[in-house]
Each structure stands twice: as structure tokens, then as C-alpha cells.
Amino acid sequence: MEIQGKLEGRQIFMLHGVPYHRVFYTHRDDPETVLQCQLAESEFDGDLAVGDPILITYLLRTVLEIRRAVTAASGK
């Protein structure tokens, strides 16, 4: 399942020499509730900035990845 959201913040940390991201985000339909997850570097687009629209991929209520949302204006 994919949900549209907004990136609210992120922290990079190392675990056994491997970079991970602690990601803070909101869903588009509930902008008041800030959620967080921890993702490996390969599961998060590292060039995202706070406020960017994102696409959150869930499986069984667990975040699998967060990517930049494709917008009609940007075509990306």
C-alpha cells in the first residue's frame, strides 16, 4: 500500500558502520500526526528535504521505503 505524505524531519545515524535514516513524516490525510520510522540508506531517497512530498510504501503497517512523490508539475 502506498500513502502520500510530507517529510517532517530526518536524522542520519550509523549502526555497525552502516548508515540509517530516522525519518519523521505525516500522511497527507492527517497532517497533525507526526509518525517516525527507521530505514536503511537504500530504502530512503537521501536527497529529500524537510517539506518535500513523499510516497510511503507500507506492508502490514510497516514502512518498507520512502521515496520522492511524483508530482504533475515536476514530472519526476
C-alpha positions as CSV (number, residue, x, y, z in Angstrom):
1,M,0.0,0.0,0.0
2,E,1.3,3.4,-0.9
3,I,0.4,6.6,1.0
4,Q,1.1,10.2,0.1
5,G,2.8,12.3,2.8
6,K,5.2,15.0,3.7
7,L,8.7,14.7,5.1
8,E,8.9,16.5,8.5
9,G,12.4,15.7,9.5
10,R,15.3,13.1,9.4
11,Q,18.3,12.1,11.3
12,I,21.2,10.0,9.9
13,F,22.9,7.6,12.3
14,M,25.3,4.7,12.0
15,L,24.6,1.1,13.1
16,H,27.5,-1.2,12.9
17,G,29.1,1.1,10.3
18,V,26.0,1.2,8.1
19,P,24.1,4.5,7.6
20,Y,20.4,4.5,8.5
21,H,17.8,7.2,8.5
22,R,15.3,8.0,11.3
23,V,12.5,9.6,9.3
24,F,9.7,11.8,10.7
25,Y,6.7,12.2,8.3
26,T,3.0,12.9,8.1
27,H,0.2,11.4,6.0
28,R,-1.5,13.8,3.6
29,D,-4.9,13.0,5.1
30,D,-3.7,13.5,8.7
31,P,-1.1,16.3,8.8
32,E,-1.3,16.8,12.5
33,T,0.0,13.3,13.4
34,V,3.8,13.0,13.0
35,L,5.0,9.4,12.6
36,Q,8.5,8.0,12.5
37,C,10.4,5.0,11.2
38,Q,14.0,3.9,10.8
39,L,15.1,2.9,7.3
40,A,18.3,1.6,5.7
41,E,20.0,4.1,3.4
42,S,18.8,2.1,0.3
43,E,15.2,2.4,1.4
44,F,15.1,6.3,1.6
45,D,15.8,8.9,-1.0
46,G,18.7,10.8,0.7
47,D,18.2,14.0,-1.3
48,L,14.8,14.7,0.2
49,A,14.4,17.9,2.3
50,V,12.0,18.8,5.0
51,G,8.7,19.7,3.5
52,D,9.1,17.6,0.4
53,P,6.1,15.5,-0.7
54,I,6.9,11.8,-0.3
55,L,5.4,8.4,-1.1
56,I,5.4,5.9,1.8
57,T,5.2,2.2,1.0
58,Y,3.7,0.0,3.7
59,L,3.4,-3.7,4.1
60,L,1.4,-4.9,7.1
61,R,1.6,-1.5,8.8
62,T,5.4,-1.5,8.5
63,V,7.2,1.2,6.4
64,L,9.2,-0.5,3.7
65,E,10.5,2.6,1.9
66,I,10.1,6.3,1.5
67,R,10.6,7.9,-1.9
68,R,10.1,11.3,-3.5
69,A,6.5,11.7,-4.6
70,V,6.0,12.2,-8.3
71,T,4.2,15.5,-9.0
72,A,2.5,16.6,-12.1
73,A,4.4,19.9,-12.2
74,S,7.8,18.3,-11.9
75,G,7.2,15.3,-14.0
76,K,9.7,13.4,-11.8
